[in-house]
């Protein structure tokens, strides 16, 4: 069993947040932080089902109630889709923004419940109230809570039973996201994470790259004003996928990502001119806009081309 005292130097550098150290005190042999949070959330799902939690779709507010956590929808700007903090009565309270989509509400509640799987939960939620929202260590913690949220919103046994033997595709993801009451973004991350195929999903926003955002006609004489392109925000890959998508990398001008609309999922075999990444079959899906960042968003699903 690993503990926060026996982490390697590499572990300490990557998983430096104290909450992740406390989580690793619960680790079994050879478990990494992702393994521990998945196991703890699956244990919670199993216990909730024994107490009568049914689905899919599974109601995260009922799950919160089973964990003795209060849940409250708010109209005020809480600067996040949801937050969790201790009340004076000693219970935890999750507040979520009423104005975001139902899918985002459900995932956000599950994300906050995932925070309670960390042994220092009470200490951490107080930290979140009084410190800067993000630092490099906090990003690692938030990523683990996103993994935990997927385990709670899309329980492993239910998901595996429906995905087994089906190749990764946007059509399958669209079908399953309706069954589980989650967003396409959450379902695609779940699909790729659990897939035995060589596949990856890339999330892109139509925007300028950072250097282009500083363009100014007075200083960039003779240069054409840059135009927004779909650029990589982040990606998720299956264990069998070989390739890396650099942040801010732009999609090719003729890529199918520019043709996605509604539930139209265009596909093509494409080469994105990335070192180590050969031609792949690419499917694209338009994603809902985010109120605080209204730029167009798409997801691109990559699978190894057989042609």
C-alpha positions as CSV (number, residue, x, y, z in Angstrom):
1,X,0.0,0.0,0.0
2,X,1.3,3.4,-1.0
3,X,1.0,6.3,1.4
4,X,1.8,10.0,1.0
5,X,5.1,9.3,2.7
6,X,6.2,6.6,0.3
7,X,5.4,8.3,-3.0
8,X,8.3,8.4,-5.5
9,X,9.9,11.8,-6.3
10,X,8.0,11.8,-9.6
11,X,4.7,11.1,-7.8
12,X,5.4,13.9,-5.4
13,X,6.0,16.3,-8.2
14,X,2.9,15.4,-10.2
15,X,0.6,14.6,-7.3
16,X,1.7,17.4,-5.0
17,X,-1.7,18.4,-3.7
18,X,-2.2,17.4,-0.1
19,X,-5.6,15.9,-0.8
20,X,-4.1,13.6,-3.4
21,X,-1.5,12.6,-0.8
22,X,-4.3,11.8,1.6
23,X,-6.1,9.7,-1.1
24,X,-2.9,7.7,-1.7
25,X,-2.9,6.7,1.9
26,X,-5.9,4.5,0.9
27,X,-4.1,3.0,-2.1
28,X,-3.7,-0.8,-2.6
29,X,-0.7,-2.4,-4.2
30,X,0.4,-0.7,-7.5
31,X,-2.6,1.7,-7.5
32,X,-2.2,5.2,-9.0
33,X,-4.4,8.1,-7.9
34,X,-6.7,7.5,-10.9
35,X,-7.2,3.9,-9.7
36,X,-7.9,4.9,-6.2
37,X,-10.6,7.5,-7.0
38,X,-12.3,5.1,-9.4
39,X,-12.4,2.3,-6.8
40,X,-13.7,4.6,-4.1
41,X,-16.4,6.0,-6.4
42,X,-17.4,2.5,-7.5
43,X,-17.7,1.4,-3.9
44,X,-20.0,4.4,-3.3
45,X,-22.1,3.4,-6.3
46,X,-22.4,-0.2,-5.1
47,X,-23.5,1.0,-1.6
48,X,-26.0,3.4,-3.1
49,X,-27.5,0.8,-5.3
50,X,-27.9,-1.5,-2.3
51,X,-29.8,1.4,-0.7
52,X,-32.2,1.7,-3.6
53,X,-30.4,4.1,-6.0
54,X,-31.7,3.2,-9.4
55,X,-31.1,4.1,-13.1
56,X,-29.9,4.9,-15.6
57,X,-30.2,7.8,-15.6
58,X,-29.0,8.0,-12.0
59,X,-30.1,11.1,-10.0
60,X,-27.0,12.7,-8.4
61,X,-29.2,14.6,-5.9
62,X,-30.4,11.3,-4.5
63,X,-26.9,10.0,-4.2
64,X,-25.9,13.2,-2.4
65,X,-28.8,12.6,0.0
66,X,-27.6,9.1,0.7
67,X,-24.2,10.6,1.6
68,X,-26.0,13.1,4.0
69,X,-25.1,16.0,1.7
70,X,-27.5,18.8,1.2
71,X,-28.0,20.1,-2.4
72,X,-29.3,23.5,-3.4
73,X,-29.9,25.2,-6.8
74,X,-28.9,28.9,-6.8
75,X,-29.4,31.8,-9.2
76,X,-26.6,33.9,-7.8
77,X,-23.2,33.9,-9.5
78,X,-21.1,31.4,-7.5
79,X,-18.2,31.6,-10.1
80,X,-18.5,27.9,-10.9
81,X,-21.0,25.4,-12.1
82,X,-21.1,24.0,-8.5
83,X,-19.3,24.2,-5.2
84,X,-19.3,22.3,-1.9
85,X,-18.6,23.6,1.6
86,X,-19.5,22.8,5.2
87,X,-22.5,24.3,6.9
88,X,-22.8,25.4,10.5
89,X,-24.7,22.2,11.3
90,X,-21.7,20.2,10.3
91,X,-23.2,18.8,7.1
92,X,-21.8,19.5,3.6
93,X,-23.8,21.6,1.2
94,X,-23.5,21.4,-2.6
95,X,-24.7,24.5,-4.5
96,X,-25.1,24.3,-8.2
97,X,-25.9,27.0,-10.8
98,X,-29.6,26.7,-11.9
99,X,-29.0,28.4,-15.3
100,X,-26.6,25.8,-16.8
101,X,-27.8,22.8,-18.7
102,X,-29.3,19.8,-16.8
103,X,-26.4,17.7,-18.0
104,X,-23.8,20.1,-16.6
105,X,-25.7,20.3,-13.4
106,X,-25.7,16.5,-13.0
107,X,-22.0,16.2,-13.8
108,X,-21.1,19.1,-11.5
109,X,-23.0,17.6,-8.5
110,X,-21.2,14.3,-9.1
111,X,-17.8,16.2,-9.3
112,X,-18.5,17.7,-5.9
113,X,-19.5,14.4,-4.4
114,X,-16.2,13.0,-5.7
115,X,-14.4,15.5,-3.5
116,X,-15.9,13.7,-0.5
117,X,-14.0,10.5,-1.4
118,X,-10.8,12.2,-0.3
119,X,-10.0,11.7,3.4
120,X,-9.2,15.4,4.0
121,X,-12.5,16.6,2.3
122,X,-13.5,19.0,5.1
123,X,-10.1,20.6,5.2
124,X,-10.0,20.9,1.4
125,X,-13.4,22.5,0.9
126,X,-12.4,25.1,3.4
127,X,-9.2,25.7,1.4
128,X,-11.2,26.2,-1.7
129,X,-13.2,28.9,0.0
130,X,-10.2,30.9,1.1
131,X,-7.5,30.4,-1.5
132,X,-7.1,31.1,-5.2
133,X,-9.3,28.9,-7.2
134,X,-6.6,27.2,-9.3
135,X,-3.0,26.4,-9.2
136,X,-1.0,23.6,-10.9
137,X,-1.6,21.3,-7.9
138,X,-5.3,22.0,-7.8
139,X,-5.7,21.2,-11.5
140,X,-4.5,17.7,-10.8
141,X,-7.1,17.4,-8.0
142,X,-9.9,18.7,-10.2
143,X,-8.9,16.2,-12.9
144,X,-9.3,13.3,-10.4
145,X,-12.7,14.6,-9.3
146,X,-13.7,14.6,-13.0
147,X,-12.7,11.0,-13.2
148,X,-14.7,10.3,-10.1
149,X,-17.7,12.2,-11.4
150,X,-17.8,10.0,-14.5
151,X,-17.8,6.9,-12.3
152,X,-20.8,8.3,-10.4
153,X,-22.8,9.6,-13.3
154,X,-22.0,6.8,-15.6
155,X,-21.5,3.8,-13.3
156,X,-19.0,1.2,-14.6
157,X,-21.1,-1.9,-14.6
158,X,-24.0,-0.2,-16.4
159,X,-21.7,1.4,-18.9
160,X,-19.6,-1.7,-19.7
161,X,-22.8,-3.7,-20.3
162,X,-24.0,-1.3,-22.9
163,X,-20.6,-0.6,-24.7
164,X,-19.3,-4.1,-24.8
165,X,-18.5,-5.2,-28.4
166,X,-19.4,-1.8,-29.9
167,X,-16.8,0.2,-31.6
168,X,-16.2,3.8,-30.5
169,X,-18.3,6.2,-32.5
170,X,-20.3,9.4,-32.1
171,X,-23.5,7.6,-32.9
172,X,-22.9,5.2,-29.9
173,X,-21.8,8.1,-27.7
174,X,-25.0,10.1,-28.6
175,X,-27.2,7.1,-27.8
176,X,-25.5,6.4,-24.5
177,X,-25.4,10.0,-23.3
178,X,-29.2,10.1,-23.6
179,X,-29.5,6.9,-21.6
180,X,-27.3,8.2,-18.8
181,X,-28.5,11.8,-18.9
182,X,-25.0,13.3,-19.5
183,X,-23.4,15.5,-22.0
184,X,-21.7,14.3,-25.2
185,X,-18.4,15.6,-23.7
186,X,-18.7,13.5,-20.6
187,X,-19.7,10.4,-22.5
188,X,-16.9,10.7,-25.0
189,X,-14.3,11.0,-22.2
190,X,-15.9,7.9,-20.6
191,X,-16.0,6.0,-23.9
192,X,-12.3,6.7,-24.8
193,X,-11.1,6.1,-21.2
194,X,-12.7,2.6,-21.1
195,X,-12.1,1.6,-24.7
196,X,-9.9,-1.3,-25.8
197,X,-9.6,0.3,-29.2
198,X,-6.9,2.7,-30.3
199,X,-8.9,5.9,-30.1
200,X,-8.8,9.4,-28.8
201,X,-11.2,12.4,-28.4
202,X,-10.0,15.9,-28.9
203,X,-12.0,19.0,-27.7
204,X,-11.5,22.1,-29.7
205,X,-12.6,25.8,-29.5
206,X,-12.7,28.2,-32.4
207,X,-10.3,30.8,-31.4
208,X,-6.9,32.5,-32.1
209,X,-3.8,31.0,-30.7
210,X,-2.3,33.0,-27.8
211,X,0.3,34.8,-30.0
212,X,-2.4,35.9,-32.4
213,X,-4.6,37.3,-29.7
214,X,-1.9,40.0,-29.2
215,X,-2.1,41.0,-32.9
216,X,-2.3,44.8,-33.4
217,X,-2.4,46.7,-36.7
218,X,0.0,49.3,-35.5
219,X,2.7,46.8,-34.6
220,X,2.0,44.0,-37.2
221,X,2.3,46.2,-40.3
222,X,1.8,44.3,-43.5
223,X,0.5,41.2,-41.8
224,X,-3.0,40.0,-42.4
225,X,-5.4,40.0,-39.4
226,X,-5.4,36.4,-38.1
227,X,-8.7,34.4,-38.2
228,X,-10.0,32.0,-35.6
229,X,-9.5,28.3,-36.2
230,X,-10.6,25.3,-34.2
231,X,-7.7,24.7,-31.8
232,X,-7.1,22.0,-29.3
233,X,-8.1,22.7,-25.7
234,X,-7.5,19.2,-24.4
235,X,-7.7,15.5,-25.4
236,X,-8.2,12.1,-23.9
237,X,-6.7,8.9,-25.3
238,X,-7.3,5.2,-24.8
239,X,-4.5,3.1,-23.5
240,X,-3.9,1.6,-27.0
241,X,-3.7,5.0,-28.8
242,X,-0.3,6.3,-29.9
243,X,-0.2,10.0,-30.4
244,X,-0.2,13.3,-28.6
245,X,-2.3,16.4,-29.5
246,X,-0.4,19.6,-28.5
247,X,-2.5,22.3,-26.9
248,X,-3.5,25.1,-29.3
249,X,-2.8,22.9,-32.3
250,X,-5.2,23.9,-35.1
251,X,-7.3,21.4,-37.0
252,X,-6.7,21.3,-40.8
253,X,-8.7,23.9,-42.7
254,X,-10.6,21.2,-44.6
255,X,-11.2,19.0,-41.5
256,X,-14.7,17.7,-40.8
257,X,-14.6,19.7,-37.5
258,X,-15.8,22.7,-39.6
259,X,-18.8,20.7,-40.9
260,X,-20.3,19.4,-37.7
261,X,-23.7,20.8,-36.7
262,X,-26.5,19.5,-34.5
263,X,-26.6,15.7,-34.6
264,X,-24.8,15.6,-38.0
265,X,-21.5,13.8,-37.3
266,X,-19.4,14.2,-40.5
267,X,-16.4,11.8,-40.9
268,X,-13.3,11.5,-43.0
269,X,-9.8,10.0,-43.0
270,X,-7.5,12.9,-42.1
271,X,-3.9,13.8,-41.4
272,X,-3.4,16.5,-38.8
273,X,0.4,16.9,-39.4
274,X,1.3,15.8,-35.9
275,X,4.6,14.0,-35.3
276,X,3.9,10.3,-34.6
277,X,0.2,10.5,-35.6
278,X,-0.6,8.9,-38.9
279,X,-3.9,9.1,-40.9
280,X,-6.9,8.4,-38.7
281,X,-10.6,8.2,-39.2
282,X,-12.1,11.4,-37.7
283,X,-15.7,12.0,-36.7
284,X,-16.8,15.5,-35.5
285,X,-19.6,16.7,-33.3
286,X,-20.7,20.2,-32.4
287,X,-20.8,20.9,-28.7
288,X,-23.1,23.3,-26.7
289,X,-21.7,26.8,-26.2
290,X,-20.5,27.7,-22.7
291,X,-22.1,30.9,-21.4
292,X,-18.9,32.4,-20.1
293,X,-17.0,31.5,-23.3
294,X,-19.4,31.6,-26.3
295,X,-16.9,30.5,-28.8
296,X,-17.8,27.5,-31.0
297,X,-16.8,24.1,-29.6
298,X,-16.4,20.7,-31.3
299,X,-15.3,17.2,-30.4
300,X,-13.2,15.1,-32.8
301,X,-13.1,11.4,-32.3
302,X,-10.0,9.7,-33.7
303,X,-9.8,6.0,-34.4
304,X,-7.1,4.1,-36.3
305,X,-7.9,4.1,-40.0
306,X,-8.3,0.6,-41.6
307,X,-8.0,2.1,-45.1
